[in-house]
Amino acid sequence: MFDKTRRKIVFTVVFSLLALMTVTLATIYVSNIIALRRENEEMLKTYAERYTLGEQPEGFGVEKPDERPDGIPGSPDGKPGQRGPEPGKNEPRFQLSTFYAVAFSADGEVLSVNNANSLQSEESLAETAGEILKSGSTSGRKGNLNYLVEKKDGFTLVALIDSTISDNDQSLLFRQMLYIGGAALAVLVVVSVFIARRIVRPLEENDRRQKRFVSDAGHELKTPIAVISANSELLRREAGESEWLDNIDYENEKMSDLVKQLLALSKAENGDIPKETLDFSKLVDGEALPFESLAFEKGVKIETEIEPSLSVKGNPSQLKQVVSILLDNALSHGTGDVIELKLSRERHSAVLAVSNAAGKLDADQLSHLFDRFYRTDAARGEDGGHYGLGLSIAKAVAESHGGSVHAEYKDSKAVFTVSVPIEK
């Protein structure tokens, strides 16, 4: 039980933090992409505004230094150490970006191709720009190029900017985010396991104390119950029959049954029981047989459907106890005249289901049916030695055998299902 609780805590913490981290990193990544695209659009607009047919605007792209007649870099006026015109926007991003431009006439003829740094051939640029123009789109992305189409005086300009470097930067950012996220997730798992253990440890200790108390109390009560029974028998011999002695015997017997159930629950929850490979089908059939006579006396019929040769590894007495608990529960609290018992194989488990007509059970009642000493309001007024421990014992036995148990209410029937792993 506590292993499941630990796993749930770890899963909840890791899933929550992973979702938060994923959303955060995705937001950063997407925001960065959007910001880069907006920046490219702004630069393309500025480039298009400053474009003159056949000429590269000043300050866009990496510019070569002018040369003096003697081969020394400098400005046209011959002053050494100075470059040509400064960028129009005076920003490095315009100089470090690669711009292309293709101008078209009204009838679609290529008028001019500006091929910065000869990174792309004029033919491929003209072809790409022609495809963009035919698409009718005024802005967007084609391959590794962002583009902008703008009408100018006497021609149509297709301005492009190469985004290869920014794409590589985005890929690098994405890989780094994955690496960092993976490392953070590994740390989160370790931390979550540590936190889960710290949270569950007090609950485990409290549960151990409760089980120890139930076991110790059960053993301690056996002696006074035996003494009361012996004294009652002696008084009956001395004083004869008496309604007071009958009442003492009745209550003492109830106390004895309760102690036996407490000890059975403690034994089932401790899980330290011998197990063997057994034919679960025969066990269920044999345990159901004596209940048929009890059901007949109450005008109830038990219909069985048992798949043969289902083998499980378990404790015979405890598994018999589970079958008897479910059938006794159906006989005691059922409202119909038919009890259905079915044993079948479902994947790797032997599934025992007992169903019977019953009064309405809401979700709250179903969630508490396997709690210790829990009884519905209708069951509290019934006589028959039921203390609300039977289903708790069935649950403890099923879990100690690596299985599970659950209850549901459908079609006006209460259905109790126990699954036990099949022995391979």
Secondary structure by P-SEA (a helix, b strand, c coil): caaaaaaaaaaaaaaaaaaaaaaaaaaaaaaaaaaaaaaaaaaaaaaaaaccccccccccccccccccccccccccccccccccccccccccccccbbbbbbbbcccccccccccccccccaaaaaaaaaaaaaacccccccccccbbbbbccccccbbbbbaaaaaaaaaaaaaaaaaaaaaaaaaaaaaaaaaaaaaaaaaaaaaaaaaaaaaaaaaaaaaaaaaaaaaaaaaaaaccccaaaaaaaaaaaaaaaaaaaaaaaaaaaacccccccccaaaaaaaaaccaaaaaaaacbbbbbbbbccccccccaaaaaaaaaaaaaaaaacccccbbbbbbbbccccbbbbbbbbbccccaaaaaccccccccccccccccccccccaaaaaaaaaaaacccccccccccbbbbbbbbbccc
